[in-house]
Structures are given as structure tokens and as C-alpha cells.
Amino acid sequence: MQVEIPETGVVAGLNPAPGEYSPEISAETRLASSQPYHTVSGRTMDRSTAVRAALMAGALGVFIQMIPLLGIVLTGALAVFFYRRESRIVPPATLGSRLGGAAGVVAFAIKAVLITIRIFVFHARQEYIDFLTRFAHTVGANAADPDFQTGIRGLLTPSGLAITFLFGMMIAAVLASVGGALASWFLRPRKPSP
């Protein structure tokens, strides 16, 4: 099977080079494509771009989480920023919150795996117990109470870790969703005043 190539050099409707427009593209199309960011309505978003944005923000969120509570909110906002930068579309707040929540789950999961490896592989169990005891003392709990000490040791069992993981993931998803929704709201294009 042979394909005949036209001699004109550029097939009608295709761009000859990046940044140049072929003659068949109208002036309105050129103007619309030069707009910096668009908003999308409804419930659709480019999934591959969204997954990449959530993974990138989640990976960076492991380090951003060094800022207590605010770090996970910023992780969700960062996912929306990455999505907007790659797709040139600002998702509505509902989709932004879903995207932020996904990034929060990724960040929390990576951090939880790293902590679990540190506890079990590097035998840092006592360090973790001491950290929880100091934290409880800081917030005003009686860390010397035998029931409290039993509860902390119960957190380091496989079932305790699973419960802690699920509870922590839910909190991370909610906080990152808030960050994603806020980022969508702040990054949306503003209508010019008349």
C-alpha cells in the first residue's frame, strides 16, 4: 500500500511549525487559543493530567507536611496548581477538591510507608512511643497513665497501624480537599469589570 504525499509541503489544516497557524484556522480560533487559562464546567477532567498532578503534589507534599496541618492543605492546592499549569484549565472547586484530596492521600501514604519502614526495619519503635508520649504531654494528656501507655503500644500492632493509617488518610484527604477547593477558587480567571 502506497500513500501519496502532496507537493504543497503543508497539508491543509495542519500547523507548519509550532506557533504558526495554517491558513484554514480562523482569527477567532487564534484569539481563543491565546487565552491563558480557561475554566471547565461540569464533572470532567483530563484523568492522565490529574493523576500526574496528584502524584507530583503528593511527592512534594511529603516534605511540605513538615508544616503541621497547613502543609497538607498546601499539598492539595499544589495539585490544582500543577493541573492548571499542564492543562491550561482551572478546574471548578468541586473537581479541585477531588484533585487536592487525591494528592493528600498520596502524600500521606508515602509518609506512612516511610514511618512504618523506620519503625520496623530500623527498630525505632521506642523513639515513636517517646514521640507520642511527648506529644500527648504537650496537648495536656496524662502520659503516665497505664491505660494511655497500653493504648500507645496498641497503636504499634498491625491492626493498630491499619486503624491509624485509615484515620490519618481520611484527615489528610479532607484537609487537602479544602486546599484544592481554595486553590481552584483563587486561581480561576476573574471577569474583567466593565
Secondary structure by P-SEA (a helix, b strand, c coil): cbbbbbccccccccccccccccccccaaaaaaaaccbbbbcccccaaaaaaaaaaaaaaaaaaaccccaaaaaaaaaaaaaaaaaaccccccaaaaaaaaaaaaaaaaaaaaaaaaaaaccccaaaaaaaaaaaaaaaaccccccaaaaaaaaaaacaaaaaaaaaaaaaaaaaaaaaaaaaaaaaaccccccc
